[in-house]
Amino acid sequence: MRIIFFIATCLIVGTPVISQTKGTYTGSAMLPTPRQTDGTSTDPAILFTMRQVDAAYTDSMMLRTIRQADGNSTTDELMRIVDLCRTCCNNSSQLSVSLTKWLREDHPVYKGKSATDVDRLRGYLLSALSKFPPNEELYGYVRSELLFAGHVYNVAAAAAAARNFPERSAEIIQLVEPYLKSSFLDEWVDITTPELIYPLPHPTKARYEIIQTLTSFGERAWPSVKLLDQLASGDDFTIYGRDTLLFQRSAAAAACIRKLTPPCCQKESGDVAGDPKLKLIGKNNRKRINASNMVLMDQNAGRVRFDDLKGKPFVLTWFYTQCTNPEKCAATVGRLARLESELAGLHLTDKVGIYGMTYDPDFDSPSILKKYGEMYGIAFTRSVKFLRAEDKSDETFTAALQLRVNYGGGVVNQHGIQLFVFDKKGRLAAVSDNERWTVDDLKKCLVSLSEE
């Protein structure tokens, strides 16, 4: 990988310069690589050479570099690849799609890295992709980061990338406004510099990026004007502190949106359903997942086989007890507890199964799983269990489900939010992938499946 990265770097920043007028080579102009300069790609000579290199050839070389990246690539190397692409290839839709693949939580580039390095890489990548042509997969990651991001760096980066999707402004506004309304702990970050440099070369905050995004939406952001006015007033110091720049930017954004919005469009808009509903897969299209070799243990240290779960529809989701993001694992387990309570009210407790499985079986022992579940209101029964896989026997099963999780140093360093619903025969009947699933939607699916 490092050889490919070196070749790509040389091709981009150390190639013969092409004449602007005739398109012919004018001699070898080997320039210093980014690592030999100040750590950025802003040197005028380097940028000039980058712009003159044959675009198709450069894109091809960078695509090869991106696709061969894996866990052996250091975080700095990966961020340098992103930086090179952003500097000289940001018109390429192919590169946009290929770089977006890196955002998948189980991508090999995250293997072996710390959670801090993973957040840093994902945030910088999201920010860089705001300069590329948008793609549908990228929007999914922008959305999931705004739903579940555990760090201000990632929120800021996702807000910047959201500017690529003005046609989704109604949903994006609903996703970003909570970061303005709540006591979200904002702080200074730099989402445009690949290196860790202090003081920050380009300091920003998540709220500043959100306000810039709302401004970029123009009249589509009219529903946010009242909130921006509230921020501009500076009345609520208990939430925001005395952030004068926040007040000024909010006032400027509100004024800009008012100016761009014609009188006919200055009206309140209705709520937009931000969470797609769980939809059942047709009976003829449901597939079986191979789990024949999977050995599980429940919160009482009892052995469980996947076949034991069949005979009734059931839901299976993942979490781990050391997760520090309250919007992910703790929220997931809390909703499972609510689901159990509502199903009990429908007298369906014995007719459906609710199962949570840990990402971290090395740490999450049966006793820890039991205590964690009870802490969030889970009442364990024969149909409600927390599970851990024994001896990595779940690898085939989780690979078939394309579980979004990665590890570094033996611990989880990145994971998504996924929920799988199975029918009575153990076939996959519905999937929620990086969405904030609702108890009501899941309950409807399980009730329908119990009646099949």
C-alpha positions as a Python dict, from the first residue, in 0.01 Angstrom:
ca = {
    (1, 'M'): (0, 0, 0),
    (2, 'R'): (280, 243, 88),
    (3, 'I'): (444, 174, -249),
    (4, 'I'): (120, 252, -433),
    (5, 'F'): (76, 567, -223),
    (6, 'F'): (433, 676, -305),
    (7, 'I'): (379, 619, -677),
    (8, 'A'): (52, 811, -673),
    (9, 'T'): (217, 1099, -488),
    (10, 'C'): (504, 1112, -736),
    (11, 'L'): (267, 1103, -1031),
    (12, 'I'): (66, 1392, -894),
    (13, 'V'): (326, 1622, -744),
    (14, 'G'): (635, 1511, -932),
    (15, 'T'): (536, 1468, -1296),
    (16, 'P'): (642, 1649, -1610),
    (17, 'V'): (457, 1976, -1652),
    (18, 'I'): (227, 1994, -1954),
    (19, 'S'): (212, 2310, -2160),
    (20, 'Q'): (-112, 2500, -2107),
    (21, 'T'): (-119, 2619, -2467),
    (22, 'K'): (-10, 2318, -2669),
    (23, 'G'): (-74, 2030, -2429),
    (24, 'T'): (282, 1899, -2474),
    (25, 'Y'): (546, 1807, -2217),
    (26, 'T'): (782, 2094, -2143),
    (27, 'G'): (1034, 1900, -1940),
    (28, 'S'): (1060, 1716, -1611),
    (29, 'A'): (964, 1931, -1315),
    (30, 'M'): (1000, 1698, -1020),
    (31, 'L'): (856, 1882, -723),
    (32, 'P'): (879, 1807, -353),
    (33, 'T'): (615, 1571, -217),
    (34, 'P'): (367, 1710, 38),
    (35, 'R'): (569, 1548, 318),
    (36, 'Q'): (869, 1760, 212),
    (37, 'T'): (677, 2087, 233),
    (38, 'D'): (476, 2228, 523),
    (39, 'G'): (241, 1929, 538),
    (40, 'T'): (-27, 2076, 313),
    (41, 'S'): (-90, 2083, -61),
    (42, 'T'): (-104, 2460, -92),
    (43, 'D'): (234, 2530, -254),
    (44, 'P'): (155, 2720, -579),
    (45, 'A'): (408, 2523, -784),
    (46, 'I'): (266, 2192, -664),
    (47, 'L'): (-90, 2302, -731),
    (48, 'F'): (7, 2425, -1080),
    (49, 'T'): (163, 2089, -1165),
    (50, 'M'): (-137, 1900, -1027),
    (51, 'R'): (-373, 2094, -1251),
    (52, 'Q'): (-169, 2017, -1561),
    (53, 'V'): (-143, 1640, -1518),
    (54, 'D'): (-372, 1439, -1746),
    (55, 'A'): (-693, 1414, -1543),
    (56, 'A'): (-789, 1062, -1653),
    (57, 'Y'): (-442, 926, -1576),
    (58, 'T'): (-434, 1094, -1235),
    (59, 'D'): (-785, 971, -1149),
    (60, 'S'): (-690, 618, -1251),
    (61, 'M'): (-383, 620, -1029),
    (62, 'M'): (-571, 759, -731),
    (63, 'L'): (-856, 511, -777),
    (64, 'R'): (-604, 228, -760),
    (65, 'T'): (-454, 380, -446),
    (66, 'I'): (-793, 422, -279),
    (67, 'R'): (-905, 67, -358),
    (68, 'Q'): (-585, -89, -224),
    (69, 'A'): (-593, 99, 105),
    (70, 'D'): (-631, -123, 410),
    (71, 'G'): (-545, -152, 777),
    (72, 'N'): (-172, -143, 701),
    (73, 'S'): (-205, 219, 585),
    (74, 'T'): (-142, 470, 861),
    (75, 'T'): (-399, 735, 943),
    (76, 'D'): (-164, 1006, 814),
    (77, 'E'): (-116, 821, 483),
    (78, 'L'): (-489, 780, 436),
    (79, 'M'): (-556, 1144, 513),
    (80, 'R'): (-282, 1246, 268),
    (81, 'I'): (-455, 1042, -5),
    (82, 'V'): (-779, 1223, 72),
    (83, 'D'): (-595, 1555, 68),
    (84, 'L'): (-437, 1482, -272),
    (85, 'C'): (-774, 1381, -418),
    (86, 'R'): (-944, 1690, -280),
    (87, 'T'): (-670, 1915, -419),
    (88, 'C'): (-640, 1781, -772),
    (89, 'C'): (-923, 1537, -849),
    (90, 'N'): (-1234, 1681, -686),
    (91, 'N'): (-1431, 1687, -1012),
    (92, 'S'): (-1425, 1308, -1037),
    (93, 'S'): (-1748, 1127, -960),
    (94, 'Q'): (-1558, 796, -958),
    (95, 'L'): (-1322, 917, -689),
    (96, 'S'): (-1615, 1054, -491),
    (97, 'V'): (-1782, 713, -491),
    (98, 'S'): (-1457, 529, -412),
    (99, 'L'): (-1368, 757, -121),
    (100, 'T'): (-1723, 727, 12),
    (101, 'K'): (-1666, 350, 42),
    (102, 'W'): (-1411, 430, 313),
    (103, 'L'): (-1692, 564, 530),
    (104, 'R'): (-1839, 218, 575),
    (105, 'E'): (-1780, 128, 940),
    (106, 'D'): (-1637, -217, 865),
    (107, 'H'): (-1398, -97, 590),
    (108, 'P'): (-1046, -247, 621),
    (109, 'V'): (-884, 99, 652),
    (110, 'Y'): (-1005, 120, 1015),
    (111, 'K'): (-868, -216, 1121),
    (112, 'G'): (-620, -185, 1408),
    (113, 'K'): (-663, 188, 1458),
    (114, 'S'): (-769, 373, 1770),
    (115, 'A'): (-1120, 515, 1799),
    (116, 'T'): (-967, 865, 1799),
    (117, 'D'): (-785, 802, 1471),
    (118, 'V'): (-1099, 654, 1316),
    (119, 'D'): (-1306, 960, 1412),
    (120, 'R'): (-1034, 1189, 1281),
    (121, 'L'): (-1014, 1010, 946),
    (122, 'R'): (-1392, 986, 900),
    (123, 'G'): (-1444, 1351, 989),
    (124, 'Y'): (-1174, 1477, 753),
    (125, 'L'): (-1302, 1248, 476),
    (126, 'L'): (-1660, 1376, 516),
    (127, 'S'): (-1539, 1734, 504),
    (128, 'A'): (-1326, 1668, 194),
    (129, 'L'): (-1614, 1496, 15),
    (130, 'S'): (-1814, 1819, 41),
    (131, 'K'): (-1589, 1941, -245),
    (132, 'F'): (-1666, 1640, -467),
    (133, 'P'): (-1971, 1555, -679),
    (134, 'P'): (-2236, 1414, -441),
    (135, 'N'): (-2355, 1054, -445),
    (136, 'E'): (-2643, 875, -278),
    (137, 'E'): (-2425, 660, -53),
    (138, 'L'): (-2252, 970, 80),
    (139, 'Y'): (-2585, 1119, 182),
    (140, 'G'): (-2654, 806, 387),
    (141, 'Y'): (-2334, 864, 586),
    (142, 'V'): (-2402, 1236, 626),
    (143, 'R'): (-2741, 1145, 764),
    (144, 'S'): (-2613, 875, 1000),
    (145, 'E'): (-2338, 1103, 1135),
    (146, 'L'): (-2592, 1375, 1208),
    (147, 'L'): (-2813, 1117, 1377),
    (148, 'F'): (-2548, 939, 1582),
    (149, 'A'): (-2219, 1134, 1579),
    (150, 'G'): (-2049, 1119, 1917),
    (151, 'H'): (-1797, 1398, 1859),
    (152, 'V'): (-1828, 1761, 1752),
    (153, 'Y'): (-1560, 1704, 1484),
    (154, 'N'): (-1784, 1459, 1300),
    (155, 'V'): (-2094, 1675, 1341),
    (156, 'A'): (-1909, 1972, 1191),
    (157, 'A'): (-1779, 1762, 901),
    (158, 'A'): (-2121, 1611, 829),
    (159, 'A'): (-2280, 1957, 836),
    (160, 'A'): (-2025, 2073, 577),
    (161, 'A'): (-2089, 1770, 355),
    (162, 'A'): (-2464, 1826, 382),
    (163, 'R'): (-2428, 2135, 160),
    (164, 'N'): (-2395, 1897, -133),
    (165, 'F'): (-2759, 1797, -89),
    (166, 'P'): (-2982, 2106, -106),
    (167, 'E'): (-3263, 1890, -246),
    (168, 'R'): (-3267, 1710, 92),
    (169, 'S'): (-3274, 2036, 287),
    (170, 'A'): (-3606, 1964, 462),
    (171, 'E'): (-3470, 1649, 622),
    (172, 'I'): (-3124, 1793, 686),
    (173, 'I'): (-3272, 2093, 870),
    (174, 'Q'): (-3453, 1858, 1107),
    (175, 'L'): (-3128, 1668, 1164),
    (176, 'V'): (-2910, 1972, 1237),
    (177, 'E'): (-3147, 2192, 1438),
    (178, 'P'): (-3116, 1982, 1757),
    (179, 'Y'): (-2746, 2073, 1771),
    (180, 'L'): (-2851, 2438, 1781),
    (181, 'K'): (-3139, 2395, 2025),
    (182, 'S'): (-2985, 2158, 2280),
    (183, 'S'): (-2695, 2180, 2523),
    (184, 'F'): (-2472, 2003, 2271),
    (185, 'L'): (-2114, 2058, 2387),
    (186, 'D'): (-1955, 2247, 2099),
    (187, 'E'): (-1583, 2316, 2072),
    (188, 'W'): (-1318, 2441, 1831),
    (189, 'V'): (-1214, 2193, 1560),
    (190, 'D'): (-1039, 2203, 1222),
    (191, 'I'): (-1206, 1988, 955),
    (192, 'T'): (-998, 2108, 660),
    (193, 'T'): (-640, 2038, 772),
    (194, 'P'): (-521, 1676, 756),
    (195, 'E'): (-247, 1714, 1016),
    (196, 'L'): (-295, 1772, 1387),
    (197, 'I'): (-156, 2124, 1422),
    (198, 'Y'): (-201, 2360, 1716),
    (199, 'P'): (-310, 2631, 1719),
    (200, 'L'): (-571, 2520, 1468),
    (201, 'P'): (-503, 2669, 1122),
    (202, 'H'): (-873, 2687, 1026),
    (203, 'P'): (-1079, 2678, 1348),
    (204, 'T'): (-1454, 2626, 1330),
    (205, 'K'): (-1735, 2478, 1538),
    (206, 'A'): (-2020, 2242, 1461),
    (207, 'R'): (-2275, 2522, 1507),
    (208, 'Y'): (-2083, 2751, 1271),
    (209, 'E'): (-2083, 2480, 1002),
    (210, 'I'): (-2454, 2418, 1054),
    (211, 'I'): (-2531, 2789, 1020),
    (212, 'Q'): (-2324, 2804, 700),
    (213, 'T'): (-2515, 2504, 566),
    (214, 'L'): (-2850, 2667, 644),
    (215, 'T'): (-2732, 2982, 467),
    (216, 'S'): (-2631, 2779, 161),
    (217, 'F'): (-2985, 2637, 142),
    (218, 'G'): (-3123, 2988, 93),
    (219, 'E'): (-3502, 3008, 89),
    (220, 'R'): (-3525, 2636, 163),
    (221, 'A'): (-3395, 2715, 513),
    (222, 'W'): (-3684, 2952, 589),
    (223, 'P'): (-3818, 2716, 861),
    (224, 'S'): (-3495, 2781, 1058),
    (225, 'V'): (-3518, 3160, 1060),
    (226, 'K'): (-3693, 3180, 1399),
    (227, 'L'): (-3429, 2960, 1558),
    (228, 'L'): (-3152, 3170, 1402),
    (229, 'D'): (-3319, 3482, 1540),
    (230, 'Q'): (-3324, 3324, 1883),
    (231, 'L'): (-2954, 3245, 1859),
    (232, 'A'): (-2875, 3595, 1733),
    (233, 'S'): (-3047, 3749, 2036),
    (234, 'G'): (-2788, 3590, 2265),
    (235, 'D'): (-3046, 3553, 2541),
    (236, 'D'): (-2979, 3191, 2634),
    (237, 'F'): (-2627, 3210, 2778),
    (238, 'T'): (-2685, 2898, 2989),
    (239, 'I'): (-2672, 2686, 2674),
    (240, 'Y'): (-2430, 2871, 2450),
    (241, 'G'): (-2214, 3079, 2680),
    (242, 'R'): (-2118, 3420, 2546),
    (243, 'D'): (-2028, 3313, 2194),
    (244, 'T'): (-2042, 3650, 2019),
    (245, 'L'): (-1937, 3502, 1685),
    (246, 'L'): (-2227, 3253, 1703),
    (247, 'F'): (-2471, 3540, 1760),
    (248, 'Q'): (-2326, 3739, 1468),
    (249, 'R'): (-2330, 3447, 1227),
    (250, 'S'): (-2685, 3357, 1324),
    (251, 'A'): (-2803, 3713, 1259),
    (252, 'A'): (-2624, 3724, 923),
    (253, 'A'): (-2770, 3387, 821),
    (254, 'A'): (-3125, 3489, 917),
    (255, 'A'): (-3089, 3814, 720),
    (256, 'C'): (-2955, 3628, 415),
    (257, 'I'): (-3236, 3371, 419),
    (258, 'R'): (-3498, 3645, 457),
    (259, 'K'): (-3351, 3830, 161),
    (260, 'L'): (-3355, 3518, -57),
    (261, 'T'): (-3704, 3402, 39),
    (262, 'P'): (-3991, 3557, -159),
    (263, 'P'): (-4298, 3660, 46),
    (264, 'C'): (-4502, 3373, -95),
    (265, 'C'): (-4261, 3121, 56),
    (266, 'Q'): (-4231, 3280, 400),
    (267, 'K'): (-4458, 3038, 578),
    (268, 'E'): (-4428, 2756, 825),
    (269, 'S'): (-4365, 2413, 680),
    (270, 'G'): (-4495, 2087, 815),
    (271, 'D'): (-4277, 1826, 976),
    (272, 'V'): (-4088, 1591, 750),
    (273, 'A'): (-4066, 1227, 849),
    (274, 'G'): (-3695, 1189, 907),
    (275, 'D'): (-3693, 819, 991),
    (276, 'P'): (-3777, 582, 705),
    (277, 'K'): (-4024, 316, 812),
    (278, 'L'): (-3921, -45, 847),
    (279, 'K'): (-4069, -236, 557),
    (280, 'L'): (-4119, -609, 545),
    (281, 'I'): (-3948, -799, 264),
    (282, 'G'): (-4189, -1007, 57),
    (283, 'K'): (-4211, -1371, 161),
    (284, 'N'): (-4064, -1495, -166),
    (285, 'N'): (-3764, -1263, -139),
    (286, 'R'): (-3657, -1337, 215),
    (287, 'K'): (-3323, -1510, 251),
    (288, 'R'): (-3179, -1746, 508),
    (289, 'I'): (-2853, -1652, 680),
    (290, 'N'): (-2608, -1933, 747),
    (291, 'A'): (-2566, -1961, 1123),
    (292, 'S'): (-2510, -2335, 1155),
    (293, 'N'): (-2171, -2301, 1327),
    (294, 'M'): (-2266, -2013, 1557),
    (295, 'V'): (-2241, -2087, 1927),
    (296, 'L'): (-2399, -1829, 2158),
    (297, 'M'): (-2420, -1773, 2532),
    (298, 'D'): (-2696, -1567, 2697),
    (299, 'Q'): (-2691, -1336, 2999),
    (300, 'N'): (-2742, -1635, 3228),
    (301, 'A'): (-2447, -1826, 3074),
    (302, 'G'): (-2688, -2062, 2898),
    (303, 'R'): (-2597, -2202, 2557),
    (304, 'V'): (-2812, -2084, 2267),
    (305, 'R'): (-2820, -2189, 1902),
    (306, 'F'): (-2960, -1977, 1623),
    (307, 'D'): (-3215, -2251, 1552),
    (308, 'D'): (-3344, -2203, 1907),
    (309, 'L'): (-3461, -1854, 1809),
    (310, 'K'): (-3679, -1980, 1525),
    (311, 'G'): (-4048, -2065, 1556),
    (312, 'K'): (-4149, -1707, 1626),
    (313, 'P'): (-4058, -1377, 1461),
    (314, 'F'): (-3770, -1206, 1634),
    (315, 'V'): (-3554, -895, 1624),
    (316, 'L'): (-3176, -906, 1654),
    (317, 'T'): (-2957, -600, 1705),
    (318, 'W'): (-2603, -529, 1825),
    (319, 'F'): (-2452, -315, 2101),
    (320, 'Y'): (-2167, -327, 2351),
    (321, 'T'): (-2158, -211, 2711),
    (322, 'Q'): (-1848, 10, 2682),
    (323, 'C'): (-1995, 226, 2405),
    (324, 'T'): (-1945, 594, 2492),
    (325, 'N'): (-2197, 732, 2244),
    (326, 'P'): (-2536, 764, 2416),
    (327, 'E'): (-2710, 797, 2078),
    (328, 'K'): (-2599, 449, 1974),
    (329, 'C'): (-2587, 152, 2211),
    (330, 'A'): (-2758, 297, 2519),
    (331, 'A'): (-3038, 439, 2304),
    (332, 'T'): (-3073, 105, 2121),
    (333, 'V'): (-3107, -95, 2442),
    (334, 'G'): (-3347, 162, 2584),
    (335, 'R'): (-3574, 123, 2281),
    (336, 'L'): (-3560, -257, 2313),
    (337, 'A'): (-3687, -220, 2671),
    (338, 'R'): (-3972, 1, 2550),
    (339, 'L'): (-4053, -247, 2272),
    (340, 'E'): (-4071, -530, 2525),
    (341, 'S'): (-4307, -328, 2745),
    (342, 'E'): (-4540, -240, 2456),
    (343, 'L'): (-4548, -598, 2326),
    (344, 'A'): (-4641, -713, 2677),
    (345, 'G'): (-4936, -475, 2663),
    (346, 'L'): (-5047, -656, 2347),
    (347, 'H'): (-4998, -997, 2511),
    (348, 'L'): (-4731, -1083, 2255),
    (349, 'T'): (-4438, -1144, 2489),
    (350, 'D'): (-4425, -1517, 2418),
    (351, 'K'): (-4504, -1482, 2048),
    (352, 'V'): (-4201, -1272, 1944),
    (353, 'G'): (-3835, -1268, 2037),
    (354, 'I'): (-3614, -971, 2131),
    (355, 'Y'): (-3240, -1034, 2120),
    (356, 'G'): (-2940, -808, 2158),
    (357, 'M'): (-2591, -928, 2073),
    (358, 'T'): (-2265, -773, 2188),
    (359, 'Y'): (-1992, -651, 1954),
    (360, 'D'): (-1743, -716, 2234),
    (361, 'P'): (-1775, -1071, 2370),
    (362, 'D'): (-1425, -1058, 2520),
    (363, 'F'): (-1535, -796, 2771),
    (364, 'D'): (-1911, -842, 2789),
    (365, 'S'): (-1947, -1147, 3008),
    (366, 'P'): (-2293, -1290, 3085),
    (367, 'S'): (-2306, -1111, 3419),
    (368, 'I'): (-2210, -776, 3262),
    (369, 'L'): (-2473, -822, 2990),
    (370, 'K'): (-2738, -901, 3249),
    (371, 'K'): (-2655, -600, 3465),
    (372, 'Y'): (-2642, -369, 3162),
    (373, 'G'): (-2980, -484, 3032),
    (374, 'E'): (-3150, -454, 3370),
    (375, 'M'): (-3004, -104, 3410),
    (376, 'Y'): (-3195, 5, 3099),
    (377, 'G'): (-3519, -171, 3189),
    (378, 'I'): (-3487, -505, 3011),
    (379, 'A'): (-3686, -785, 3179),
    (380, 'F'): (-3510, -1101, 3063),
    (381, 'T'): (-3730, -1400, 2973),
    (382, 'R'): (-3709, -1704, 2745),
    (383, 'S'): (-3792, -1470, 2456),
    (384, 'V'): (-3580, -1173, 2561),
    (385, 'K'): (-3207, -1234, 2581),
    (386, 'F'): (-2871, -1066, 2546),
    (387, 'L'): (-2617, -1284, 2365),
    (388, 'R'): (-2244, -1317, 2309),
    (389, 'A'): (-2071, -1529, 2046),
    (390, 'E'): (-1824, -1796, 2157),
    (391, 'D'): (-1482, -1829, 1988),
    (392, 'K'): (-1567, -1601, 1696),
    (393, 'S'): (-1822, -1856, 1577),
    (394, 'D'): (-2042, -1572, 1449),
    (395, 'E'): (-1800, -1451, 1179),
    (396, 'T'): (-1982, -1616, 887),
    (397, 'F'): (-2316, -1494, 1018),
    (398, 'T'): (-2207, -1132, 1073),
    (399, 'A'): (-2027, -1124, 736),
    (400, 'A'): (-2350, -1229, 563),
    (401, 'L'): (-2534, -949, 744),
    (402, 'Q'): (-2255, -704, 655),
    (403, 'L'): (-2228, -594, 1014),
    (404, 'R'): (-2088, -241, 1041),
    (405, 'V'): (-1815, -277, 1303),
    (406, 'N'): (-1438, -250, 1325),
    (407, 'Y'): (-1173, -309, 1590),
    (408, 'G'): (-841, -164, 1697),
    (409, 'G'): (-625, -295, 1978),
    (410, 'G'): (-886, -557, 2062),
    (411, 'V'): (-1166, -305, 2121),
    (412, 'V'): (-1444, -162, 1906),
    (413, 'N'): (-1322, 152, 1730),
    (414, 'Q'): (-1624, 220, 1506),
    (415, 'H'): (-1971, 77, 1458),
    (416, 'G'): (-2302, 160, 1298),
    (417, 'I'): (-2660, 105, 1409),
    (418, 'Q'): (-2823, -199, 1254),
    (419, 'L'): (-3133, -399, 1335),
    (420, 'F'): (-3249, -720, 1169),
    (421, 'V'): (-3598, -870, 1184),
    (422, 'F'): (-3646, -1241, 1115),
    (423, 'D'): (-3965, -1434, 1044),
    (424, 'K'): (-4074, -1758, 1210),
    (425, 'K'): (-3857, -1963, 971),
    (426, 'G'): (-3546, -1762, 1056),
    (427, 'R'): (-3545, -1576, 724),
    (428, 'L'): (-3444, -1210, 706),
    (429, 'A'): (-3771, -1012, 688),
    (430, 'A'): (-3667, -648, 747),
    (431, 'V'): (-3351, -443, 796),
    (432, 'S'): (-3278, -104, 950),
    (433, 'D'): (-2930, 6, 844),
    (434, 'N'): (-2782, 315, 1010),
    (435, 'E'): (-3127, 456, 1079),
    (436, 'R'): (-3290, 555, 1406),
    (437, 'W'): (-3557, 287, 1399),
    (438, 'T'): (-3873, 352, 1596),
    (439, 'V'): (-4048, 125, 1842),
    (440, 'D'): (-4380, 177, 1664),
    (441, 'D'): (-4245, 70, 1325),
    (442, 'L'): (-4069, -233, 1468),
    (443, 'K'): (-4377, -333, 1668),
    (444, 'K'): (-4591, -325, 1351),
    (445, 'C'): (-4344, -550, 1171),
    (446, 'L'): (-4336, -803, 1453),
    (447, 'V'): (-4714, -807, 1490),
    (448, 'S'): (-4753, -865, 1114),
    (449, 'L'): (-4496, -1145, 1119),
    (450, 'S'): (-4662, -1311, 1419),
    (451, 'E'): (-4983, -1333, 1219),
    (452, 'E'): (-4824, -1502, 916),
}
